[in-house]
Amino acid sequence: MPNARALMEKIKALPIERIAEVEDFVDFIAQRQHERSLVESATAASADTFAQVWNNPEDDAYDAL
């Protein structure tokens, strides 16, 4: 696990305009993680419903493809 204290020291040593870039990048990473979590939640929530549609005798021929 990264050392948060060492990371903070590195950030503090940057010029102010670079700190703003770091903050933007951290916000980007957080937003991307949030979006991935939403997709994973939606996928998990719909799995049972889609399983009922996809798992049926009429479509068994497609399982072998």
N, C-alpha and C positions, 0 to 999 in steps of 0.2 A: 504494500500500500504506500502510495506517495506520502512524503512528509509534508504536511500542510504548512508547518512553520517555515520550512525551507522555501517552499513555493511563495509564501507571503513575503519573505525577505527578498526574493528575486523580483517580485512584482513591485515592491517598494523602491527598489533600485532603478526602476525604469523611469524615463521621462514621462511627464503627465500625459502627453498625447499617446504614448504607447500603452499606458495604463487603460486609457479609454478603449483602445483596440482589444486589449485582453478582456475587458468587461464585455464588449460586444461579442467576442468569441465565446465567452462563458455563457452569455445569454442564448447564443445560437445553439450551443450544445444542450443546454437545458430545454430549449424549445423542441429540439429534435428528439430528445428523450421522452418528453411529454407526448409528442405525436406518436412515437413508437408504442408507448404505453396504451394510448387510446386505440390504436390498431390492434394490439394484442388483446385488449379487453373486448373489443367488438368481435374479434375472431373467436374468442373463447365463448362469448355469449351466444353466438349463432351456430356453434358447432353441432349441438344436438338437433337443431332445426334442419340444417343442411344434411346431416347424417340420415335423417328420415327421408329426405328427397333423393339423395344419392345412393343409398343402400336399399335397392329394391330389385326384385327378380328380373324385371324388364331390362335393366341396365347391366346385368351380369356379364353380357358379352363384351362390354367396354372395359371391364376390369382386366381382361387378358391383353389389352393393347399396350 
